Amino acid sequence: MVNEANVKQAGAEKQLKEAQGKIDVLQAEVTALKTLVLTSTPSSPNRQLHPQLQASGARGGYRHVGGHVRNKSASGVFPSVPGKQENTSLSIQPAAKEDREMDSVLYAEFLMWKENLSAERSSAFLSRVYREDIGPCLSFTKSELSQLVQSAVENNSLTIEPVAMSALPMVKASAVECGGPKKCALSGMSRLCRHRIQLGDKGSYYCISPSSRARITAVCNFFTYIRYIQQGLVRHDAEQMFWEVMRLRREMTVAKLGFYLTDQG
C-alpha cells in the first residue's frame, strides 16, 4: 500500500512539473505576441505580423530579434522601401562624354572674317580672340618682354629651341642669355628652364619655364592655323574650321591657367 502511494505521488509531481513548464512557455508566447501587437501601427506596420507588406524576394533580408523586426544593415536610420531590396554595392558611374554646341555669335563672326581673310585686328573675330585669349595668354610679369614676344609671334619671327645645359658656357659672345636655366625670363620666377626663345634675328636669348613655353606655343599654334586658312591650305568646310579654331582657343585658355603637358619636346 505504501509503495503504491509513493508511486502515485511521484507521478503526480512529474505531471505538475510538466504542466508548469507548459504554462511558462505559453506565458512567453503571450508576452511576445503583446510586443508584436504594440509595435505595429498603421503608419509603421510590423512586417512580421503583416507578411503581405513584404515582397517575397525581400523577406530574407530581415530577421526577428526580441519581438522587433530589424534590417540586417544595422543602421536603422534610413528605413528601406517596402517591396524593394537594398543594394549595398556602389554603382559605377560611366565616364562623362564631352559634347559641344555651336555659339551662333562666334560662328557668325568667324564667317565674316573668313569672307575677307583679313589679318587686321579690327575684325570682330580677331578682336575677340585677342581680347579673350591671345592678350591674357601672353601677359607675363615682365610686361615689356611680353609685348616683344607677342609682336614676334604675330610676325612669325619667334624661335623656340631646347637649352643644352652642358653647352651654356659655350654660347657665342654675341648672344646674350637672359634669365637662366633656373629662372624664367618672362615670369621672373625660379623654375627649371629647358627651353629658350629668340625674337627675330636678334642675338638675345630668353630662357623660359615649361608653363611659359606652353602659353607661347598655344598662341603660335593658333596663328599658324589662321595663316593656313588665309593661304588656302585648309581643305575643310567652314564648320570644321570653326571647331578647330575653338579647340585652339581652348588650348590658349588652358595654358593661361597654368596647365601644360610635361612630355612636350
N, C-alpha and C positions, 0 to 999 in steps of 0.2 A: 504493500500500500504506500509506504513512504517513498520507495523508488519510483513508483508511477507518478506520484505527486511532484517529485523533483523533475521528472522528465517533462511534465506538462508546464511547470513553471519556467523551465529553460526555453521551451518552445514559445511560450507567451512573450518572454523577454526578447527573444530573437525577432518575433513579428513586430514588437513595439519599436525596436531599433530600425527595422526596415521602413516602418511607417513614418518615423521621424525623419529618416533620410529623404523619403519621397516628398515630405512636407517642405523640407529645406530647398529641394530642387524646384518645387512649384513656386515657393516664395521668391526665389531668384529669378525665375522666368517672369513672374508678375512685375517685379521691380524693373526688369529690362524692358518690358512692354510699356510700362508707365513712362520710362525715359524716352522711348521712341516716340510715343504719342506727344509728349511735351515738346519735343524738338522738331515737330513737323507742323508748319503753319502754311496757310495759302500762299503767302509771299515767299516763303522759303521751305518748300515741301521736302520731306525726308525721303530720299530716293530708296532707302531700304524698305520703307512702308509702301512706296508707290513705284514699283519697278517699271511701270509703263512709261514713266518720265525718262527712263534711261534707255538709250539705244543699245541694241544687242551687242554692237562692237565696242561699246564703251563701258559695259558692266564690269569687265575685268579690270578696269582702271581704278576701282575703288575697293577699299577693304573696311570691314566693320571693326571698330575699336571701341570697346566700352559703351556700346549703345549709340555711338555717333558715327557718321559717315565722313571720312576724311580722304582727300585726294593724296595719291602717293607722292606728289611733288613736295608735300610737307610745307609749302609756302603758306597756303590758306589766305593769302592777301587778295589775289585775283581769282574769283570763282570761275570755274570752267563753264562753258556754254553747254546746256543740256543737249545731248544727242551728238556732240562733237568731241572727238578725242584730241587732246592737246598734242601738238607737235613740238617736241623739245629741241629738235635739231635746228640749227641756224640755217636759214635759206641763203644761198649764194646768189648775189645779185649779178646779172650779166654785165659785161663791160659796156660802158656807155659808148655809143657810136656818134661821132661828130656829124652834125648836119649843118646846112647853111641856107641862107635866104638872101636874095639879092636886094640891096638897098637901091631903090629907084632913083634917088637923087644922085648918089655916087655914080651909078651906071650912066645916067644922062650926062653928067659932067665928063665922064670918060669918053662917051661917044662924041661929044662936041669937040674934045681935044683931038680925037682920032681923025676927025674930018680934016683938020688943018695940020696935025702933027707938028705943032709949034713947040720950040724949046723955051719959049718965053714963060716966065713965072706968072704972067698976068692972067693966064687961063685959069678958070675955076678949078679944073682938075689938079694942075701942078701947084697952084696956090694953096690948095687944101693939103696936099701931100707935104709941101714944105713946112706949112704951119703945124700940122699934126704929127708928122713923122720925121722928116729929114732934120729940121731945126732941133727938136728935142734930142734926137739920136746923136747928133754931132755937137751937142752943147756940153763941153767939158769944163773943168775947173779953170784951166788955162784958156781963157776966152780968146785971146789974140791968136794963139796957135790953132784953136778950134776953127776960127774963120779962115785961116790959111788952108787947113785941111779940107774944109767944105769947098773952097774955090778950086783946089786941086782935084777933088772928086768930080766936080762939075765939068772941069776941063779935061778929064780923063788923063791927068798927068801925075797921079799919085802912085807910088810904088811901095808895095809891102814885101818884105823879104825876111827870112829867118835870121836870127842872130847866131853867128858861130861863136860860142863862148870862148873857145881857145884862140880864135883869130882876132879878138877885140884889140889886143895891143898892137896888131899889125895893120890897123886901119890907116889908109894913106893920110898924109898930113893935111891935104886939102879938105878932107871930110871931118866935120866936127860932130862928135857924138853928144847928143842932148839927152838928158835923163840918165839912164844907165841900165845895166842888166837887172837891177833890183829896184828901180824907181821909174814909174810911168811918167813920160814927159807931158801927157795930156791931163791926167788926173792929179799928178803930183804925189800919189800915194806909193808907199813901199810895196811893190809887187815884183814877182819874178817875171821879167820881160823876155820872152823868147822870140819876139819879132820887132822890127823897126820899120819906120816909114821914111820915104824921101819925097819931098814936094817938088815936082818938076825936075829940072836938071840942076837944082841947087846942090851944093856939096854937103849940106847938113842932114844928119840922120837923127831920127827921134825914136827912142825905144818906147814901146807901148806894151801895156799889160794885155792878157788874153781877153779881158772884157772890152777894153778899148778897141782891140783888133776886131772883135765880133761886131761892134757897133759900126765901125768904118766899113767892114766887109758887107754888112747888110745894106748900107746905103749904096755902095758900089754895085751890088747885085741889082738893085732897083734901077739905077741909071743905065746899067748895061742892057737890061731888058727893054727899057724905053728907047734906047738907041737902036736896038734890033727892030723894034716896031717902026721907027722912023725910016730905017733903011730898007724896009720891006722884006726883012729876013724871017719874019714870023708868019707861018702858014696856018694860023688858026682863025676861027671866026671871032667876032667881037666879044661874045660872051666868054669864050675860053681865055682870051687875052685879059679881060676884066678880072676873072678869078685868079689868074696868075699875078696880076698887079696887087690884088688884095692879099694874096699869100706873101708877097714880098713886103707889103706894108706891115703885115703882122710880124714878119721877121725883124723889122726895124723896131717895132714896139717891144717885142720880147727882149731884144738885145739892149734896148734902153733901160729896161727893168733889171738888167744885170745877169740875165741867163745866157749861157753860151755852151757850146759843145767843147769838151776837153780834147777831142781827137782831131781837131782842126789842124791841118798840116803846117 
